[in-house]
Amino acid sequence: MGKPNESQDDRLARAAEVIKLEARTIANLEGLLDERFLAAVDRIVACPGMLVVTGMGKAGLVGAKISATFASTGTPSLALHPAEALHGDLGRIRDSDLVLALSNSGETEEIKALIPRARKIGAGVIAMTGVPDSALGRAADCVLDIGQVDEACPLGLAPTASTSAMLALGDALAMVVLAERGFSREDYAQVHPSGSLGRKLMQVREVMRTDEELPLAKIGTPITEVILTMSRTKGRPGAAILVDEDGRMRGIFTDGDLRRLLETGPPSRLDAPVDEFMARSPTIARPDQLVEEAERLLRENKKDQLPVVDDEGRPVGLLDVQDILTARA
């Protein structure tokens, strides 16, 4: 308990010391990165099964976060409570798996009991500990050393700096493995379909207008018919994509083009072929492109619509700025 008469400045100073201590602990990890870290990376990349992350108490909570980070960045992973493992959940471990066990002391009883049983199944073991020569360290294939850590707890008991170190080292491990796998933004989008991240990483194919919502007209079509096509297409898009006999895009005609035409010419010009007034080299999007990239194209080119074309130049969709706004909602 804090002192009853402790001033606000004293409280803030105490908090600052905790942050400074944990920051120093994390910074010290840099000097502990060596061939053991590289060996752990190699083992995770080569693992044909799951990365099973386990730890007891606060280390287990950190382990669950580390497991979630790996799972979301291309490495199949699950978090396993060591006590539950000894009561049936050991069946989650297979001989193709790799166990990442977290224990600052390396002497956590539940971890010490779990590791030989995981070994018997055939799983490999990576230890993350502050005592490489501990029981856990000796039983592991390789050891990730967090160093000798002074906890920020004034009693020296509550895991604080040690769990911060584990979390930081776990993040470092996951990010290096991510890079080794060549995990891309598109891959990330596949496992983050919901929430703000999911919306940011959606592909154009997920929000573009297709089929009966895709306004197509052939080159040579009179402007009046193109306008009718735009009006009769479901969703009433503000554009029509012009294609040739082979179905390849040759241009786009938009509401803006129509307004400019009405401002500069007599109504009789509406019977003219649309080819004379369409944009022949419009900015395009690809179906596998990220929506955020297509949004940047719309913004930079001051456009409201983008034709979406395949590798052969055939339109497969239309992306409207309203579609992006709807996806954000």
C-alpha positions in Angstrom: 0.0 0.0 0.0 1.2 3.6 -0.7 1.8 6.0 2.1 -1.5 7.7 3.2 0.0 11.1 3.0 2.0 10.6 -0.1 1.8 13.7 -2.4 0.7 13.7 -6.0 4.3 14.4 -7.0 5.5 11.4 -5.1 2.9 9.2 -6.8 3.9 10.5 -10.2 7.5 9.9 -9.4 6.8 6.4 -8.4 4.9 5.7 -11.6 7.8 7.3 -13.6 10.3 5.0 -11.9 8.2 1.9 -12.9 8.1 3.0 -16.5 11.9 3.8 -16.5 12.7 0.4 -15.0 10.6 -1.5 -17.5 12.0 0.6 -20.4 15.6 -0.2 -19.3 14.7 -3.9 -19.0 13.3 -4.0 -22.6 16.3 -2.0 -23.9 18.7 -4.5 -22.3 17.1 -7.3 -24.5 18.9 -5.9 -27.5 22.3 -7.0 -26.1 20.9 -10.5 -25.5 19.9 -11.1 -29.2 22.3 -13.7 -30.5 22.4 -17.1 -32.3 19.9 -18.5 -29.9 17.3 -16.0 -31.1 18.1 -16.9 -34.7 17.8 -20.6 -33.9 14.3 -20.0 -32.4 13.3 -18.1 -35.6 14.5 -21.0 -37.8 12.6 -23.5 -35.7 9.4 -21.6 -35.9 9.6 -21.0 -39.6 10.4 -24.7 -40.2 7.6 -26.0 -37.8 5.0 -27.9 -39.9 2.5 -27.8 -37.0 1.3 -25.3 -34.4 3.3 -23.0 -32.2 1.9 -23.8 -28.8 2.6 -21.0 -26.3 2.4 -21.8 -22.6 3.1 -20.1 -19.3 1.7 -19.9 -15.8 0.0 -16.9 -14.2 1.1 -13.5 -15.7 3.5 -15.2 -18.0 0.6 -17.2 -19.4 -1.4 -14.1 -20.1 1.6 -12.6 -21.9 2.0 -16.0 -23.8 -1.7 -15.7 -24.9 -0.9 -12.3 -26.5 2.2 -13.6 -28.1 0.3 -16.6 -29.5 -2.4 -14.2 -30.9 0.3 -12.1 -32.6 1.8 -15.1 -34.2 -1.6 -16.4 -35.4 -2.5 -13.0 -36.9 0.8 -12.8 -38.8 1.0 -16.1 -40.6 2.1 -18.6 -37.9 -0.6 -21.1 -36.7 -0.6 -20.8 -33.0 -2.6 -21.6 -29.8 -2.2 -20.7 -26.2 -2.2 -23.6 -23.7 -2.6 -23.3 -20.0 0.0 -25.7 -18.5 -2.3 -26.8 -15.6 -5.2 -27.5 -18.0 -2.7 -29.4 -20.2 -2.0 -31.8 -17.4 -5.7 -32.5 -17.1 -6.5 -33.4 -20.7 -5.5 -30.4 -22.8 -2.2 -32.1 -23.5 -4.1 -33.6 -26.4 -3.8 -30.3 -28.2 -0.1 -30.9 -28.7 1.0 -33.0 -31.7 4.4 -34.3 -32.7 4.6 -31.7 -35.4 4.2 -28.8 -33.0 6.7 -26.6 -31.3 6.2 -25.4 -27.7 7.2 -21.9 -26.6 7.3 -22.0 -22.8 7.5 -18.8 -20.7 8.8 -18.7 -17.2 11.0 -16.0 -15.7 12.5 -18.4 -13.1 12.5 -21.4 -15.4 11.4 -23.4 -12.3 7.6 -23.0 -12.6 6.2 -26.4 -11.4 3.4 -26.7 -14.0 5.8 -25.9 -16.8 8.4 -28.4 -15.5 5.7 -31.0 -15.5 4.4 -30.1 -18.9 7.7 -30.0 -20.9 8.7 -33.7 -20.6 5.2 -34.8 -21.6 5.3 -32.5 -24.6 8.7 -34.0 -25.4 7.3 -37.5 -25.1 4.7 -36.6 -27.7 7.5 -35.5 -30.0 7.1 -31.7 -29.9 10.1 -29.4 -29.9 10.6 -26.8 -27.1 11.8 -23.2 -27.0 12.2 -21.6 -23.6 11.8 -17.9 -22.8 13.3 -17.4 -19.3 15.6 -15.2 -17.2 17.6 -18.2 -16.1 19.0 -20.1 -19.1 20.5 -22.8 -16.7 17.1 -23.5 -15.1 15.2 -26.7 -15.4 13.2 -25.2 -18.3 16.3 -23.9 -20.0 18.1 -27.2 -19.8 15.1 -29.1 -21.2 14.6 -26.8 -24.2 16.1 -27.1 -27.7 17.0 -23.4 -27.6 16.6 -20.6 -25.0 15.5 -17.0 -25.4 17.1 -15.2 -22.5 15.3 -12.1 -21.0 18.2 -11.5 -18.7 18.2 -11.0 -14.9 15.3 -8.7 -14.2 14.5 -6.5 -11.3 10.7 -6.3 -11.0 9.2 -2.8 -10.8 7.0 -4.0 -7.9 8.2 -2.3 -4.6 7.8 -5.7 -2.9 9.9 -7.3 -5.6 7.1 -9.9 -6.1 4.5 -9.0 -8.8 5.7 -9.8 -12.3 6.1 -6.5 -14.0 9.4 -5.8 -15.8 9.8 -9.5 -16.5 6.5 -9.8 -18.3 7.2 -6.6 -20.2 10.5 -8.2 -21.4 8.7 -11.4 -22.4 6.1 -9.4 -24.4 8.7 -7.3 -26.2 10.9 -10.4 -27.0 7.8 -12.2 -28.2 6.9 -9.3 -30.5 10.4 -9.3 -31.8 10.3 -13.0 -32.5 6.9 -12.7 -34.3 8.0 -9.8 -36.4 11.2 -11.5 -37.6 9.2 -14.7 -38.4 6.7 -12.6 -40.3 9.5 -11.1 -42.4 11.0 -14.5 -43.0 7.7 -15.9 -44.2 7.2 -12.9 -46.6 3.9 -12.2 -45.0 2.2 -9.3 -46.9 -0.4 -6.7 -46.2 -2.8 -8.8 -48.4 -2.1 -11.8 -46.2 -2.8 -9.8 -43.2 -6.1 -8.7 -44.6 -7.1 -12.3 -45.0 -7.0 -12.9 -41.3 -8.4 -9.5 -40.3 -11.8 -9.3 -42.1 -13.6 -7.3 -39.4 -13.2 -4.1 -37.5 -11.2 -1.0 -38.5 -8.2 -3.0 -39.5 -10.3 -5.3 -41.6 -12.0 -2.3 -43.4 -8.6 -0.7 -44.0 -7.2 -3.9 -45.5 -10.2 -5.0 -47.6 -9.6 -5.7 -51.2 -11.4 -3.9 -54.0 -13.1 -7.1 -55.1 -15.0 -7.1 -51.8 -16.7 -3.7 -52.3 -16.8 -3.1 -56.1 -20.0 -3.2 -58.1 -20.4 -6.2 -60.3 -22.9 -8.1 -62.4 -26.2 -6.2 -62.6 -24.6 -3.3 -60.8 -21.8 -3.0 -63.4 -22.8 -0.4 -66.2 -21.3 -1.5 -69.5 -21.8 -0.1 -73.0 -20.1 -0.6 -76.3 -18.0 2.1 -78.0 -20.0 3.8 -80.7 -23.2 3.8 -78.6 -25.0 7.2 -78.7 -24.6 9.3 -75.5 -28.4 9.1 -74.9 -28.3 5.3 -74.7 -25.3 5.4 -72.4 -27.1 7.8 -70.1 -30.1 5.3 -70.0 -27.6 2.5 -69.2 -26.3 4.5 -66.2 -29.9 5.3 -65.1 -31.2 1.7 -65.5 -28.3 0.0 -63.8 -29.0 -1.1 -60.3 -27.7 1.4 -57.8 -27.7 4.1 -60.5 -23.9 4.5 -60.8 -22.6 7.9 -62.0 -20.5 6.3 -64.8 -20.6 3.7 -67.6 -17.6 1.7 -68.8 -17.1 1.6 -72.5 -15.9 -1.7 -74.1 -14.9 -2.9 -77.5 -16.2 -6.1 -79.3 -13.8 -8.2 -77.3 -15.1 -6.9 -74.0 -11.9 -4.9 -73.3 -12.2 -1.5 -71.7 -11.8 1.5 -74.0 -12.9 4.3 -71.8 -15.4 5.6 -69.2 -18.2 8.2 -69.4 -19.3 9.9 -66.1 -21.9 12.3 -64.8 -19.1 14.9 -64.9 -18.5 14.3 -68.6 -22.2 14.7 -69.2 -22.3 18.0 -67.3 -19.4 19.4 -69.2 -21.0 18.3 -72.5 -24.3 20.1 -71.6 -22.3 23.2 -70.7 -20.4 23.4 -73.9 -22.7 22.0 -76.7 -26.3 22.0 -77.9 -28.6 19.2 -76.9 -28.3 17.6 -80.4 -24.9 16.4 -79.5 -26.4 13.9 -77.2 -27.0 11.7 -80.2 -23.3 11.6 -81.0 -21.2 8.5 -80.3 -20.0 8.4 -76.7 -16.4 7.8 -78.0 -16.0 11.5 -78.8 -16.5 12.5 -75.1 -15.4 9.5 -73.0 -12.1 9.5 -71.0 -9.9 7.1 -73.0 -7.2 6.4 -70.4 -9.0 6.5 -67.1 -7.3 5.6 -63.8 -8.1 2.0 -63.0 -8.1 -0.3 -60.0 -7.3 -4.0 -59.8 -9.7 -6.5 -58.0 -6.9 -7.6 -55.6 -5.8 -4.1 -54.8 -6.4 -2.9 -51.3 -9.3 -0.5 -50.9 -7.1 2.1 -49.1 -4.9 2.2 -52.2 -7.8 2.6 -54.5 -9.2 5.4 -52.2 -5.8 7.2 -52.6 -6.2 7.0 -56.4 -9.7 8.4 -56.2 -8.5 11.3 -54.0 -5.3 12.1 -55.9 -7.1 12.1 -59.3 -10.2 13.8 -58.0 -12.5 11.0 -59.3 -15.7 9.5 -57.9 -15.5 6.2 -59.8 -12.7 3.8 -60.9 -13.1 1.0 -63.4 -11.8 -2.3 -62.0 -10.1 -4.4 -64.7 -8.5 -7.8 -64.9 -5.1 -8.6 -66.3 -6.5 -8.7 -69.8 -8.0 -5.3 -69.6 -11.6 -6.5 -69.2 -13.8 -4.6 -66.7 -14.9 -6.8 -63.8 -16.3 -4.1 -61.6 -16.8 -0.4 -60.8 -15.6 1.2 -57.6 -17.6 4.2 -56.5 -16.5 6.5 -53.7 -19.8 5.8 -52.0 -18.9 2.1 -51.8 -15.9 3.0 -49.8 -17.9 5.2 -47.5 -20.4 2.4 -47.0 -17.6 -0.1 -46.2 -16.3 2.3 -43.5 -19.7 2.4 -41.7 
